Amino acid sequence: MFYAVLALLVTKQLGTSKHRGAISLFDREFVRPGVFDKELAGWLHTTFEMRLSADYAERVIIPQEKAQEALQRAETFISRVKTYLCDLLGDASVAEHTDSNT
């Protein structure tokens, strides 16, 4: 999801190497103007918090159902970003290129 957000930010000539910065810019540039809905932003925030917990907490157990839900949301998030980028660029080769790399 982070790299999908970075791809979006490139379209606005913005960038950051920090996850929090990318999320903040995504919210400001794409969610507030209504390009993407708040639900997607919520998924991004939740997934990032899960990642932080898993990376930095001593012991974290994420139930399989929660992990599966996060995976499904990530797939939907990336799919919507791909669609947006293809529409923006008017080029189906974006989807073809990214599909071959997944």
Backbone atoms as SQL, in Angstrom:
CREATE TABLE atoms (id INTEGER PRIMARY KEY, chain TEXT, resi INTEGER, resn TEXT, atom TEXT, x REAL, y REAL, z REAL);
INSERT INTO atoms VALUES
  (1, 'A', 1, 'MET', 'N', 0.835, -1.180, 0.000),
  (2, 'A', 1, 'MET', 'CA', 0.000, 0.000, 0.000),
  (3, 'A', 1, 'MET', 'C', 0.885, 1.251, 0.000),
  (4, 'A', 2, 'PHE', 'N', 1.993, 1.192, 0.721),
  (5, 'A', 2, 'PHE', 'CA', 2.902, 2.333, 0.800),
  (6, 'A', 2, 'PHE', 'C', 3.405, 2.714, -0.589),
  (7, 'A', 3, 'TYR', 'N', 3.828, 1.722, -1.364),
  (8, 'A', 3, 'TYR', 'CA', 4.353, 2.021, -2.691),
  (9, 'A', 3, 'TYR', 'C', 3.258, 2.496, -3.646),
  (10, 'A', 4, 'ALA', 'N', 2.051, 2.033, -3.453),
  (11, 'A', 4, 'ALA', 'CA', 0.929, 2.530, -4.252),
  (12, 'A', 4, 'ALA', 'C', 0.697, 4.005, -3.942),
  (13, 'A', 5, 'VAL', 'N', 0.774, 4.358, -2.669),
  (14, 'A', 5, 'VAL', 'CA', 0.619, 5.761, -2.275),
  (15, 'A', 5, 'VAL', 'C', 1.758, 6.595, -2.861),
  (16, 'A', 6, 'LEU', 'N', 2.977, 6.076, -2.818),
  (17, 'A', 6, 'LEU', 'CA', 4.100, 6.811, -3.404),
  (18, 'A', 6, 'LEU', 'C', 3.884, 7.050, -4.897),
  (19, 'A', 7, 'ALA', 'N', 3.321, 6.071, -5.590),
  (20, 'A', 7, 'ALA', 'CA', 3.030, 6.233, -7.018),
  (21, 'A', 7, 'ALA', 'C', 2.009, 7.349, -7.227),
  (22, 'A', 8, 'LEU', 'N', 1.008, 7.409, -6.355),
  (23, 'A', 8, 'LEU', 'CA', 0.030, 8.494, -6.444),
  (24, 'A', 8, 'LEU', 'C', 0.690, 9.848, -6.214),
  (25, 'A', 9, 'LEU', 'N', 1.559, 9.907, -5.230),
  (26, 'A', 9, 'LEU', 'CA', 2.196, 11.177, -4.895),
  (27, 'A', 9, 'LEU', 'C', 3.048, 11.708, -6.037),
  (28, 'A', 10, 'VAL', 'N', 3.643, 10.802, -6.810),
  (29, 'A', 10, 'VAL', 'CA', 4.439, 11.219, -7.964),
  (30, 'A', 10, 'VAL', 'C', 3.580, 12.019, -8.943),
  (31, 'A', 11, 'THR', 'N', 2.312, 11.670, -9.060),
  (32, 'A', 11, 'THR', 'CA', 1.428, 12.385, -9.997),
  (33, 'A', 11, 'THR', 'C', 1.202, 13.823, -9.567),
  (34, 'A', 12, 'LYS', 'N', 1.485, 14.129, -8.317),
  (35, 'A', 12, 'LYS', 'CA', 1.348, 15.496, -7.793),
  (36, 'A', 12, 'LYS', 'C', 2.721, 16.122, -7.547),
  (37, 'A', 13, 'GLN', 'N', 3.763, 15.445, -8.026),
  (38, 'A', 13, 'GLN', 'CA', 5.146, 15.872, -7.835),
  (39, 'A', 13, 'GLN', 'C', 5.476, 16.025, -6.349),
  (40, 'A', 14, 'LEU', 'N', 4.986, 15.075, -5.569),
  (41, 'A', 14, 'LEU', 'CA', 5.238, 15.026, -4.141),
  (42, 'A', 14, 'LEU', 'C', 5.923, 13.709, -3.817),
  (43, 'A', 15, 'GLY', 'N', 6.595, 13.666, -2.697),
  (44, 'A', 15, 'GLY', 'CA', 7.219, 12.421, -2.280),
  (45, 'A', 15, 'GLY', 'C', 7.708, 12.508, -0.855),
  (46, 'A', 16, 'THR', 'N', 7.950, 11.358, -0.280),
  (47, 'A', 16, 'THR', 'CA', 8.478, 11.245, 1.064),
  (48, 'A', 16, 'THR', 'C', 8.993, 9.829, 1.240),
  (49, 'A', 17, 'SER', 'N', 9.946, 9.675, 2.112),
  (50, 'A', 17, 'SER', 'CA', 10.446, 8.332, 2.395),
  (51, 'A', 17, 'SER', 'C', 9.831, 7.768, 3.667),
  (52, 'A', 18, 'LYS', 'N', 9.058, 8.557, 4.360),
  (53, 'A', 18, 'LYS', 'CA', 8.450, 8.149, 5.625),
  (54, 'A', 18, 'LYS', 'C', 7.006, 7.696, 5.406),
  (55, 'A', 19, 'HIS', 'N', 6.635, 6.621, 6.068),
  (56, 'A', 19, 'HIS', 'CA', 5.278, 6.110, 5.945),
  (57, 'A', 19, 'HIS', 'C', 4.252, 7.131, 6.432),
  (58, 'A', 20, 'ARG', 'N', 4.496, 7.728, 7.584),
  (59, 'A', 20, 'ARG', 'CA', 3.540, 8.715, 8.121),
  (60, 'A', 20, 'ARG', 'C', 3.377, 9.907, 7.176),
  (61, 'A', 21, 'GLY', 'N', 4.477, 10.333, 6.587),
  (62, 'A', 21, 'GLY', 'CA', 4.421, 11.441, 5.641),
  (63, 'A', 21, 'GLY', 'C', 3.604, 11.082, 4.413),
  (64, 'A', 22, 'ALA', 'N', 3.792, 9.880, 3.917),
  (65, 'A', 22, 'ALA', 'CA', 3.036, 9.427, 2.747),
  (66, 'A', 22, 'ALA', 'C', 1.545, 9.348, 3.062),
  (67, 'A', 23, 'ILE', 'N', 1.219, 8.833, 4.232),
  (68, 'A', 23, 'ILE', 'CA', -0.187, 8.722, 4.633),
  (69, 'A', 23, 'ILE', 'C', -0.805, 10.102, 4.770),
  (70, 'A', 24, 'SER', 'N', -0.083, 11.014, 5.378),
  (71, 'A', 24, 'SER', 'CA', -0.574, 12.376, 5.546),
  (72, 'A', 24, 'SER', 'C', -0.814, 13.054, 4.194),
  (73, 'A', 25, 'LEU', 'N', 0.132, 12.899, 3.285),
  (74, 'A', 25, 'LEU', 'CA', -0.033, 13.482, 1.946),
  (75, 'A', 25, 'LEU', 'C', -1.175, 12.820, 1.183),
  (76, 'A', 26, 'PHE', 'N', -1.329, 11.507, 1.327),
  (77, 'A', 26, 'PHE', 'CA', -2.444, 10.806, 0.695),
  (78, 'A', 26, 'PHE', 'C', -3.768, 11.388, 1.188),
  (79, 'A', 27, 'ASP', 'N', -3.882, 11.561, 2.498),
  (80, 'A', 27, 'ASP', 'CA', -5.107, 12.131, 3.063),
  (81, 'A', 27, 'ASP', 'C', -5.367, 13.533, 2.511),
  (82, 'A', 28, 'ARG', 'N', -4.326, 14.361, 2.519),
  (83, 'A', 28, 'ARG', 'CA', -4.471, 15.757, 2.089),
  (84, 'A', 28, 'ARG', 'C', -4.759, 15.893, 0.595),
  (85, 'A', 29, 'GLU', 'N', -4.035, 15.138, -0.218),
  (86, 'A', 29, 'GLU', 'CA', -4.113, 15.319, -1.664),
  (87, 'A', 29, 'GLU', 'C', -5.185, 14.483, -2.360),
  (88, 'A', 30, 'PHE', 'N', -5.577, 13.359, -1.739),
  (89, 'A', 30, 'PHE', 'CA', -6.474, 12.445, -2.430),
  (90, 'A', 30, 'PHE', 'C', -7.770, 12.150, -1.683),
  (91, 'A', 31, 'VAL', 'N', -7.737, 12.175, -0.363),
  (92, 'A', 31, 'VAL', 'CA', -8.956, 11.854, 0.392),
  (93, 'A', 31, 'VAL', 'C', -9.798, 13.108, 0.621),
  (94, 'A', 32, 'ARG', 'N', -9.191, 14.155, 1.138),
  (95, 'A', 32, 'ARG', 'CA', -9.956, 15.392, 1.392),
  (96, 'A', 32, 'ARG', 'C', -10.638, 15.935, 0.137),
  (97, 'A', 33, 'PRO', 'N', -9.952, 15.933, -1.024),
  (98, 'A', 33, 'PRO', 'CA', -10.621, 16.402, -2.247),
  (99, 'A', 33, 'PRO', 'C', -11.651, 15.420, -2.812),
  (100, 'A', 34, 'GLY', 'N', -11.726, 14.205, -2.243),
  (101, 'A', 34, 'GLY', 'CA', -12.722, 13.234, -2.672),
  (102, 'A', 34, 'GLY', 'C', -12.304, 12.316, -3.799),
  (103, 'A', 35, 'VAL', 'N', -11.021, 12.284, -4.127),
  (104, 'A', 35, 'VAL', 'CA', -10.531, 11.380, -5.174),
  (105, 'A', 35, 'VAL', 'C', -10.687, 9.933, -4.713),
  (106, 'A', 36, 'PHE', 'N', -10.308, 9.675, -3.459),
  (107, 'A', 36, 'PHE', 'CA', -10.507, 8.367, -2.834),
  (108, 'A', 36, 'PHE', 'C', -11.340, 8.570, -1.582),
  (109, 'A', 37, 'ASP', 'N', -12.146, 7.572, -1.239),
  (110, 'A', 37, 'ASP', 'CA', -13.033, 7.733, -0.093),
  (111, 'A', 37, 'ASP', 'C', -12.314, 7.501, 1.235),
  (112, 'A', 38, 'LYS', 'N', -12.950, 7.953, 2.284),
  (113, 'A', 38, 'LYS', 'CA', -12.368, 7.874, 3.625),
  (114, 'A', 38, 'LYS', 'C', -12.167, 6.433, 4.074),
  (115, 'A', 39, 'GLU', 'N', -12.974, 5.535, 3.555),
  (116, 'A', 39, 'GLU', 'CA', -12.821, 4.124, 3.919),
  (117, 'A', 39, 'GLU', 'C', -11.430, 3.623, 3.533),
  (118, 'A', 40, 'LEU', 'N', -10.972, 3.968, 2.333),
  (119, 'A', 40, 'LEU', 'CA', -9.640, 3.563, 1.890),
  (120, 'A', 40, 'LEU', 'C', -8.569, 4.159, 2.794),
  (121, 'A', 41, 'ALA', 'N', -8.743, 5.406, 3.175),
  (122, 'A', 41, 'ALA', 'CA', -7.790, 6.037, 4.085),
  (123, 'A', 41, 'ALA', 'C', -7.774, 5.306, 5.420),
  (124, 'A', 42, 'GLY', 'N', -8.934, 4.920, 5.895),
  (125, 'A', 42, 'GLY', 'CA', -9.016, 4.170, 7.146),
  (126, 'A', 42, 'GLY', 'C', -8.274, 2.849, 7.055),
  (127, 'A', 43, 'TRP', 'N', -8.414, 2.166, 5.921),
  (128, 'A', 43, 'TRP', 'CA', -7.702, 0.906, 5.720),
  (129, 'A', 43, 'TRP', 'C', -6.187, 1.138, 5.765),
  (130, 'A', 44, 'LEU', 'N', -5.749, 2.204, 5.109),
  (131, 'A', 44, 'LEU', 'CA', -4.326, 2.529, 5.078),
  (132, 'A', 44, 'LEU', 'C', -3.809, 2.806, 6.488),
  (133, 'A', 45, 'HIS', 'N', -4.535, 3.599, 7.238),
  (134, 'A', 45, 'HIS', 'CA', -4.132, 3.922, 8.605),
  (135, 'A', 45, 'HIS', 'C', -4.101, 2.658, 9.477),
  (136, 'A', 46, 'THR', 'N', -5.147, 1.849, 9.394),
  (137, 'A', 46, 'THR', 'CA', -5.231, 0.634, 10.209),
  (138, 'A', 46, 'THR', 'C', -4.100, -0.338, 9.875),
  (139, 'A', 47, 'THR', 'N', -3.848, -0.530, 8.607),
  (140, 'A', 47, 'THR', 'CA', -2.799, -1.458, 8.183),
  (141, 'A', 47, 'THR', 'C', -1.429, -0.964, 8.640),
  (142, 'A', 48, 'PHE', 'N', -1.220, 0.344, 8.566),
  (143, 'A', 48, 'PHE', 'CA', 0.044, 0.905, 9.026),
  (144, 'A', 48, 'PHE', 'C', 0.217, 0.688, 10.534),
  (145, 'A', 49, 'GLU', 'N', -0.839, 0.890, 11.293),
  (146, 'A', 49, 'GLU', 'CA', -0.769, 0.668, 12.739),
  (147, 'A', 49, 'GLU', 'C', -0.504, -0.802, 13.064),
  (148, 'A', 50, 'MET', 'N', -1.103, -1.703, 12.296),
  (149, 'A', 50, 'MET', 'CA', -0.839, -3.133, 12.488),
  (150, 'A', 50, 'MET', 'C', 0.635, -3.436, 12.227),
  (151, 'A', 51, 'ARG', 'N', 1.162, -2.838, 11.177),
  (152, 'A', 51, 'ARG', 'CA', 2.569, -3.044, 10.835),
  (153, 'A', 51, 'ARG', 'C', 3.476, -2.523, 11.942),
  (154, 'A', 52, 'LEU', 'N', 3.175, -1.342, 12.466),
  (155, 'A', 52, 'LEU', 'CA', 3.985, -0.800, 13.563),
  (156, 'A', 52, 'LEU', 'C', 3.966, -1.730, 14.773),
  (157, 'A', 53, 'SER', 'N', 2.783, -2.216, 15.114),
  (158, 'A', 53, 'SER', 'CA', 2.671, -3.133, 16.250),
  (159, 'A', 53, 'SER', 'C', 3.494, -4.389, 16.024),
  (160, 'A', 54, 'ALA', 'N', 3.383, -4.937, 14.836),
  (161, 'A', 54, 'ALA', 'CA', 4.105, -6.172, 14.530),
  (162, 'A', 54, 'ALA', 'C', 5.617, -5.956, 14.509),
  (163, 'A', 55, 'ASP', 'N', 6.050, -4.789, 14.056),
  (164, 'A', 55, 'ASP', 'CA', 7.485, -4.510, 13.954),
  (165, 'A', 55, 'ASP', 'C', 8.127, -4.154, 15.286),
  (166, 'A', 56, 'TYR', 'N', 7.390, -3.458, 16.140),
  (167, 'A', 56, 'TYR', 'CA', 8.038, -2.863, 17.302),
  (168, 'A', 56, 'TYR', 'C', 7.560, -3.363, 18.661),
  (169, 'A', 57, 'ALA', 'N', 6.465, -4.048, 18.714),
  (170, 'A', 57, 'ALA', 'CA', 6.017, -4.591, 19.987),
  (171, 'A', 57, 'ALA', 'C', 6.788, -5.878, 20.271),
  (172, 'A', 58, 'GLU', 'N', 6.876, -6.224, 21.542),
  (173, 'A', 58, 'GLU', 'CA', 7.628, -7.431, 21.904),
  (174, 'A', 58, 'GLU', 'C', 7.008, -8.684, 21.312),
  (175, 'A', 59, 'ARG', 'N', 5.728, -8.825, 21.509),
  (176, 'A', 59, 'ARG', 'CA', 5.059, -10.022, 20.999),
  (177, 'A', 59, 'ARG', 'C', 3.655, -9.637, 20.566),
  (178, 'A', 60, 'VAL', 'N', 3.398, -9.815, 19.301),
  (179, 'A', 60, 'VAL', 'CA', 2.093, -9.476, 18.755),
  (180, 'A', 60, 'VAL', 'C', 1.540, -10.694, 18.038),
  (181, 'A', 61, 'ILE', 'N', 0.327, -11.027, 18.378),
  (182, 'A', 61, 'ILE', 'CA', -0.362, -12.118, 17.681),
  (183, 'A', 61, 'ILE', 'C', -1.557, -11.504, 16.970),
  (184, 'A', 62, 'ILE', 'N', -1.536, -11.599, 15.663),
  (185, 'A', 62, 'ILE', 'CA', -2.639, -11.083, 14.860),
  (186, 'A', 62, 'ILE', 'C', -3.475, -12.275, 14.430),
  (187, 'A', 63, 'PRO', 'N', -4.755, -12.263, 14.790),
  (188, 'A', 63, 'PRO', 'CA', -5.612, -13.381, 14.403),
  (189, 'A', 63, 'PRO', 'C', -5.659, -13.539, 12.878),
  (190, 'A', 64, 'GLN', 'N', -5.786, -14.772, 12.446),
  (191, 'A', 64, 'GLN', 'CA', -5.793, -15.060, 11.016),
  (192, 'A', 64, 'GLN', 'C', -6.880, -14.280, 10.294),
  (193, 'A', 65, 'GLU', 'N', -8.051, -14.140, 10.906),
  (194, 'A', 65, 'GLU', 'CA', -9.154, -13.417, 10.264),
  (195, 'A', 65, 'GLU', 'C', -8.782, -11.955, 10.031),
  (196, 'A', 66, 'LYS', 'N', -8.112, -11.368, 11.012),
  (197, 'A', 66, 'LYS', 'CA', -7.716, -9.962, 10.890),
  (198, 'A', 66, 'LYS', 'C', -6.637, -9.799, 9.817),
  (199, 'A', 67, 'ALA', 'N', -5.712, -10.722, 9.757),
  (200, 'A', 67, 'ALA', 'CA', -4.666, -10.688, 8.736),
  (201, 'A', 67, 'ALA', 'C', -5.270, -10.867, 7.338),
  (202, 'A', 68, 'GLN', 'N', -6.221, -11.783, 7.216),
  (203, 'A', 68, 'GLN', 'CA', -6.880, -12.014, 5.929),
  (204, 'A', 68, 'GLN', 'C', -7.654, -10.780, 5.491),
  (205, 'A', 69, 'GLU', 'N', -8.336, -10.149, 6.423),
  (206, 'A', 69, 'GLU', 'CA', -9.076, -8.925, 6.114),
  (207, 'A', 69, 'GLU', 'C', -8.121, -7.821, 5.657),
  (208, 'A', 70, 'ALA', 'N', -6.982, -7.685, 6.324),
  (209, 'A', 70, 'ALA', 'CA', -5.992, -6.680, 5.937),
  (210, 'A', 70, 'ALA', 'C', -5.459, -6.956, 4.526),
  (211, 'A', 71, 'LEU', 'N', -5.234, -8.220, 4.215),
  (212, 'A', 71, 'LEU', 'CA', -4.765, -8.589, 2.879),
  (213, 'A', 71, 'LEU', 'C', -5.799, -8.242, 1.819),
  (214, 'A', 72, 'GLN', 'N', -7.044, -8.575, 2.068),
  (215, 'A', 72, 'GLN', 'CA', -8.109, -8.260, 1.111),
  (216, 'A', 72, 'GLN', 'C', -8.249, -6.759, 0.911),
  (217, 'A', 73, 'ARG', 'N', -8.152, -6.006, 1.999),
  (218, 'A', 73, 'ARG', 'CA', -8.241, -4.545, 1.892),
  (219, 'A', 73, 'ARG', 'C', -7.056, -3.990, 1.109),
  (220, 'A', 74, 'ALA', 'N', -5.874, -4.533, 1.343),
  (221, 'A', 74, 'ALA', 'CA', -4.689, -4.079, 0.608),
  (222, 'A', 74, 'ALA', 'C', -4.843, -4.351, -0.881),
  (223, 'A', 75, 'GLU', 'N', -5.367, -5.515, -1.230),
  (224, 'A', 75, 'GLU', 'CA', -5.582, -5.844, -2.644),
  (225, 'A', 75, 'GLU', 'C', -6.582, -4.880, -3.277),
  (226, 'A', 76, 'THR', 'N', -7.657, -4.571, -2.557),
  (227, 'A', 76, 'THR', 'CA', -8.652, -3.619, -3.060),
  (228, 'A', 76, 'THR', 'C', -8.040, -2.227, -3.187),
  (229, 'A', 77, 'PHE', 'N', -7.289, -1.811, -2.191),
  (230, 'A', 77, 'PHE', 'CA', -6.633, -0.505, -2.205),
  (231, 'A', 77, 'PHE', 'C', -5.746, -0.376, -3.444),
  (232, 'A', 78, 'ILE', 'N', -4.899, -1.361, -3.654),
  (233, 'A', 78, 'ILE', 'CA', -3.972, -1.328, -4.785),
  (234, 'A', 78, 'ILE', 'C', -4.727, -1.353, -6.110),
  (235, 'A', 79, 'SER', 'N', -5.776, -2.128, -6.187),
  (236, 'A', 79, 'SER', 'CA', -6.590, -2.181, -7.401),
  (237, 'A', 79, 'SER', 'C', -7.197, -0.815, -7.719),
  (238, 'A', 80, 'ARG', 'N', -7.700, -0.138, -6.709),
  (239, 'A', 80, 'ARG', 'CA', -8.289, 1.191, -6.926),
  (240, 'A', 80, 'ARG', 'C', -7.244, 2.218, -7.330),
  (241, 'A', 81, 'VAL', 'N', -6.058, 2.106, -6.752),
  (242, 'A', 81, 'VAL', 'CA', -4.976, 3.014, -7.148),
  (243, 'A', 81, 'VAL', 'C', -4.589, 2.746, -8.603),
  (244, 'A', 82, 'LYS', 'N', -4.470, 1.481, -8.985),
  (245, 'A', 82, 'LYS', 'CA', -4.155, 1.134, -10.375),
  (246, 'A', 82, 'LYS', 'C', -5.192, 1.714, -11.330),
  (247, 'A', 83, 'THR', 'N', -6.458, 1.554, -10.992),
  (248, 'A', 83, 'THR', 'CA', -7.531, 2.085, -11.840),
  (249, 'A', 83, 'THR', 'C', -7.408, 3.591, -11.975),
  (250, 'A', 84, 'TYR', 'N', -7.180, 4.272, -10.864),
  (251, 'A', 84, 'TYR', 'CA', -7.025, 5.726, -10.884),
  (252, 'A', 84, 'TYR', 'C', -5.851, 6.131, -11.776),
  (253, 'A', 85, 'LEU', 'N', -4.717, 5.467, -11.611),
  (254, 'A', 85, 'LEU', 'CA', -3.538, 5.819, -12.394),
  (255, 'A', 85, 'LEU', 'C', -3.755, 5.549, -13.881),
  (256, 'A', 86, 'CYS', 'N', -4.409, 4.456, -14.198),
  (257, 'A', 86, 'CYS', 'CA', -4.706, 4.152, -15.605),
  (258, 'A', 86, 'CYS', 'C', -5.625, 5.196, -16.205),
  (259, 'A', 87, 'ASP', 'N', -6.638, 5.584, -15.446),
  (260, 'A', 87, 'ASP', 'CA', -7.557, 6.624, -15.924),
  (261, 'A', 87, 'ASP', 'C', -6.827, 7.954, -16.086),
  (262, 'A', 88, 'LEU', 'N', -5.997, 8.281, -15.127),
  (263, 'A', 88, 'LEU', 'CA', -5.256, 9.540, -15.152),
  (264, 'A', 88, 'LEU', 'C', -4.299, 9.595, -16.330),
  (265, 'A', 89, 'LEU', 'N', -3.606, 8.501, -16.550),
  (266, 'A', 89, 'LEU', 'CA', -2.605, 8.458, -17.609),
  (267, 'A', 89, 'LEU', 'C', -3.189, 8.047, -18.956),
  (268, 'A', 90, 'GLY', 'N', -4.421, 7.554, -18.935),
  (269, 'A', 90, 'GLY', 'CA', -5.052, 7.115, -20.169),
  (270, 'A', 90, 'GLY', 'C', -4.293, 5.994, -20.837),
  (271, 'A', 91, 'ASP', 'N', -3.750, 5.104, -20.012),
  (272, 'A', 91, 'ASP', 'CA', -2.870, 4.079, -20.557),
  (273, 'A', 91, 'ASP', 'C', -3.073, 2.763, -19.806),
  (274, 'A', 92, 'ALA', 'N', -3.589, 1.773, -20.480),
  (275, 'A', 92, 'ALA', 'CA', -3.813, 0.464, -19.867),
  (276, 'A', 92, 'ALA', 'C', -2.493, -0.257, -19.588),
  (277, 'A', 93, 'SER', 'N', -1.398, 0.213, -20.176),
  (278, 'A', 93, 'SER', 'CA', -0.120, -0.477, -19.939),
  (279, 'A', 93, 'SER', 'C', 0.329, -0.345, -18.490),
  (280, 'A', 94, 'VAL', 'N', -0.181, 0.639, -17.748),
  (281, 'A', 94, 'VAL', 'CA', 0.154, 0.762, -16.332),
  (282, 'A', 94, 'VAL', 'C', -0.325, -0.483, -15.603),
  (283, 'A', 95, 'ALA', 'N', -1.558, -0.883, -15.843),
  (284, 'A', 95, 'ALA', 'CA', -2.112, -2.064, -15.180),
  (285, 'A', 95, 'ALA', 'C', -1.365, -3.321, -15.614),
  (286, 'A', 96, 'GLU', 'N', -1.064, -3.411, -16.910),
  (287, 'A', 96, 'GLU', 'CA', -0.358, -4.581, -17.401),
  (288, 'A', 96, 'GLU', 'C', 1.016, -4.687, -16.774),
  (289, 'A', 97, 'HIS', 'N', 1.714, -3.576, -16.666),
  (290, 'A', 97, 'HIS', 'CA', 3.066, -3.581, -16.086),
  (291, 'A', 97, 'HIS', 'C', 3.023, -3.941, -14.612),
  (292, 'A', 98, 'THR', 'N', 2.099, -3.367, -13.875),
  (293, 'A', 98, 'THR', 'CA', 2.032, -3.654, -12.441),
  (294, 'A', 98, 'THR', 'C', 1.533, -5.063, -12.191),
  (295, 'A', 99, 'ASP', 'N', 0.643, -5.577, -13.041),
  (296, 'A', 99, 'ASP', 'CA', 0.167, -6.958, -12.865),
  (297, 'A', 99, 'ASP', 'C', 1.303, -7.951, -13.054),
  (298, 'A', 100, 'SER', 'N', 2.204, -7.662, -13.949),
  (299, 'A', 100, 'SER', 'CA', 3.291, -8.595, -14.214),
  (300, 'A', 100, 'SER', 'C', 4.328, -8.574, -13.091),
  (301, 'A', 101, 'ASN', 'N', 4.287, -7.550, -12.245),
  (302, 'A', 101, 'ASN', 'CA', 5.253, -7.441, -11.155),
  (303, 'A', 101, 'ASN', 'C', 4.685, -7.861, -9.816),
  (304, 'A', 102, 'THR', 'N', 3.453, -8.326, -9.763),
  (305, 'A', 102, 'THR', 'CA', 2.858, -8.717, -8.481),
  (306, 'A', 102, 'THR', 'C', 2.969, -10.190, -8.257);
